[in-house]
Amino acid sequence: MKNWFTRWLGGSFRPGQAASPVQPASASAPAAPAVTGEAGAQPDAAPPAIDLDLVYYRWLAGAASHAGEAPEQLILDELERLVRQPEAAAGLVPRVPAVIPQLLRSLRDEGVSATDLARQVSQDVTLVAEVIREVNSPYYRPTAPVRTIEGALMLLGQNGLRMLLARVAFRPVISAQTGRLARQVAPQLWAQSEQCALAAGMAAPALGADPFEAYLAGLMQNVGLIVAFRLVDQVAGASALPRSDAFAHGLLGSARTLSARIAYLWELPPPVAAAIMQAGQPDALALARALHGGDRLAKLRMLVDNGIEGAAALAATLGAEQRQIFDKLRSGDD
């Protein structure tokens, strides 16, 4: 089981691999490549050899198709320029609130008091309002309305608070987009980011990684991709997002590097940026393996939920531990 899981989570891009087009559940949606697999496969069987990242990208691109096609090489060249200038790239998305890095450092200190945490959160009025709104949502189901940061702390505890703070801080970074393409893909990217964060956090303990750093890396890893879509909006206007394998690999690879470099700029914990850079590499550290595994489970969850042909058959090959995480992503459980 462990060797199978390592192989599956360790899967990465396979440049040049062919993918057969299929139709999602919606007849009006553009074609996406099939995820191939044998229904009813035994949990320890080797999973089908697919390029899950390419399948996911094609699904995203299909959601934003228009007439014509954007200039591939121009987009990739401009994206490489942003990789070399991460400050310019970070300017294309809202920044996480300045108080977040300070809070994250405090939350790693077991000696920090609830009063200190409440004081630090209170420095950002917008963040306070978001935390109060979120903690009163059906997701947390408080027995009585929570009206203060101190009340939120009592309900959530320190670990719950830091996860909530991270989610609240990152949501506008990915979701608050104005360009046509970025606005269309933002809901899917945010949903995948949340699910990746949950999956990575759940997978981390078994791999010897820090669950919260894995959670934070899951939220951060798509920031470079939303920057890439903003760039496509600027360069290509109303043209369709290119769908070729080479373009997809180039875009996704540069976007991951951008995510890591922006994480450094935003003073997130250094292991988070390192994990984003290493995810999918053969000799990656534990945190990167947790992130990569969470990313793949979250992408598979999105494909299954959106009716991509063959995705459910691939999910049927998951081992028991991975299936447990996969099913929790569906239900939204922590």
N, C-alpha and C positions, 0 to 999 in steps of 0.2 A: 504493500500500500504506500509506504513512504517513498519508495523509488518511483512509483507511478506518479505520485503527487509532485515530486520534484521535477519529473519530466514535463508534466502538464503545465505547472506554474513557470517552468523555465522556458517555455516556448516563446519565440520571438518572431520578428519579421523573417519571411523567407522570400527574398527578392526574386522576382521572376516566376513565382508559383502561379499557376493558372487557377482561376476561380470561375465556376459556372454561374451565369446569371439566373436568378429566380425571382419570383414575385413575393413581396411581403403580403401580410394578410389583407391589407387594403388594396383594392384593385386600382385605385387612382395613384398610388405611390409608385415612384420609379423603381426599376429593378435593382436588386442588391445581390451580391454573390452568395451562393448557397453555403451553409455550414453543413458539411457532410458527416454522417455518423450512423452507426447501426443502432436502431432502437432496441432497447432491452439488453444492451451490452453489459457484461459483468463489471462490477466496480473496479476490479484490478486489471481489466483489459487496457491495452495501450489506446489512448484516445486518438481520434482521427487526426491526420496531419492537415491542419488548416492554418491559415494566416488570420487569426482572430482580429488583429488590429486592422487588417485590410477590409475584412467583412464589416467591421464596425464603421470604418471611415466611409465605405460605400453607402452604408445606411444613412449616415449623417449627410453625405453629399446628395443623396437622393431626396432628402427633405428640403433641399435648397436649390433644386434644379430650375434653370431658366433656359431660354433659347440662347444659342451661341455657346462659346466656351472661352474661359479666361486664358490668358497667355501663361503657360506653365512656367517656362524658364524665368520670365520676368518676376513672377511671384516668388519663386525659390531664391533668386538672386537677392531680392529685397529682404526676404526673410533671413538669409545669411547675414545681410548687413545689420539687421536688428540683433542677431545673435552676437555680433561683435560690438554692438552698442546697446546693451541691456537697459541703460537708463532711458533711451528713446523708446524701447519696447514697453517698458513699464508705464510710460506716459500714455499708452493707448488703452489702459484699463484703470478703473478706480483703484486707489491704493487701499490696503487694509488700514483701519484706523491706527494712528501712531501709538496709541496706548497698548495695542495688542502684543508687540514684542516684550514690553515691560511686564505685562500681565503673565505672559507665558513663562518668563523667567521666575516670577514670583510663585506661580503655581507649581513649579518644580521644587520649590523650597518647602519641605514638610513643616517647617517651623513658622510659616507665615500665618497670621491670624485672619479670621473672617473679617474683622474690622479693616485690616489693611487691604484685603481684596476688594471689599465694598468701596473703600476710598478710591482705589485705583480705577475701578470700573466707572465710578461716578465722574471721572475726569472727562468722559466723552458722553455728552447728553444724548446724542443720537444712538450710541451703543446702549445706553441705559434703557431707552425707550424700546429698542429692538429686543433686548433681553426680557424685559417685562412682558412685552407682547408675546414673545415665543414661549415663555414659561407658563403663560395662561392659555396656551393653545390646547386642543384636544390631545395632542401628542403626549403632554405631561399630565393632563387631567388632575389639576390641583383640587383639593377638597374645598378650598375657599380661594377667592381671587388673591393673587400675589401682587402687591403694589410697590414693593421696595426691593432694592438689590439685596438687602439683608434677608428678606423673605425668600428671594430666589435662591440664595446660598443655602438656606435651611432646607429647601425642597430638594435641591440638586446635589449638594455636597460639592467638594472641590473638584473631583473628577468630572462630575456632570456639568459643573459650571464651565470648566475649560473647554469641554467639547462643544457646549452650547455657544460660548464666546467665539470659538473658531468658526463654527458654522455660520453664525450671524455675521461675522466679519467678512467671510469669503463670499457669501451669497451675492452681494452687489458687484463684486469684482467680476464675476462670470455672468450674472443675470442682467445687470444694468447696461445693456448695449443699445447703440443707436443705428449702426449700419444694417443694411438689409440682410446680408448673409449672417453676420454675427447675431443679429436679433432672432433670426429663424432657428439657429442651432443652439442658442443659449439655454433654452429649457432642457434640451436633451443633455447638454454638457453638464449643467448643474445637477441634474438627476444622477448622472453617472458619477460625478464627483462625490456626491453624498454617499452613494452606494459603495464606491471604491473606498472611501474613508472608513465606513462601517466594516467592510470586509477586511481591509488591511488591519484595522484595529483588533478584529476578532482573530485573525490569523497570526498576529505578532507574538503572543505568549509562547505558542508551540515552537516558534522559530528562535526564541530568545531575544526578541526585539521589544522595544518600548511601545506599548499599545497607543499611547497618545501621540508619540512622534509619527507612528504609522498612520494614525487618523489624520494628523495635520498634513502629512505628505500626500494623502489621498485627496484632500481638498485643494492642495496647491498644484497638483500635477497637470491640471487642464488649463491653468492660467496662460501658459505659452500658446496653447492651441486657440484660445479665444483671441489672443493677440494676432495669431496667424489669420484668423477669419476676418478680423478688423482690417488687416493689411490687404486681404483679397478684396474687401469692399472698396478700399482706396485705390487699388491698382486696376481692378477689373470692372468696377461699376456693376452693371446689371447682368454681366455674363455669368454663365453657370460655373460652378466649382469643378475644376478638372477631375476626372475619375480614373486616370491611368494609374497603374501600379507604381511606376517610378515616381510620379508626382506625389502619390499618397505616402510612400515611404520617406521621401524627402521632406514633405511638410510635417509629418508626425515626428521624425527624428529631430528636426530643427526646433519644433515646438517644445519637445521635452527638454532640450538644452536651454531654451529660453525660460522655461518654468524654473529650472534649477538656478539660473543666474538671477532671475527676479527674486527668488527666495532669499538669496544672499543679500541682495539690495534691501529687502524688507526686514533684514535682521532676524529672520526665522532661525530656529536652532540649526546649526551647521549640519547635523546628521540628516535633517530633512532634505536639504538641497543635495547632499551627497547621495541619498537614497534615490532621488529622482533621476540623477545622472546615471546611477549604476543599474537601475531597474532593467531586468531582462538580460544582463550580462552573466556569463557562466560563473564567474567567481565573485558575484555580488555579496555584500555583507547581509546580515540577517534582516535589517530594516528594509533594504532594497528588495529582498525576496518577498517580504510581507507585502510591500507596496505592489510589486509586479503580480503576485498572486491575487491580491484584492482587486487590482485593475482588470484582470482577466475574468474573474468571477462577476464583477459588476458589468462588464461589457456583455458577457454571456447572458446575464439576467436581463439587460436591456433588449437584446436580440430576441430572447424567448418571449418577453412581454409584448414585443411589437410584431410577433408572428413571422419572423424570418425563417424560411423553410430550412429544416434540418437542425435548428438551434436546440429544440427540445430533445432531439435524439442525442446531441452532444452532451447536453446536461445530464442525460440518463447515464452517462459513463462516469460521472463524478463519484469519488470515494465518499465514505460516510461523513468524514469531517468536513469535506468541502461542500457536500450536499447540505449539511446543516447550516453552514454559512450562507450558501446560495438561497436556501428557503427563507432564512431570516431577512435577506434583502427584499424578498417579495412581500413579506408581512410588515417590513419596516421596523422590526424589533431591533433593540440594541444588542 
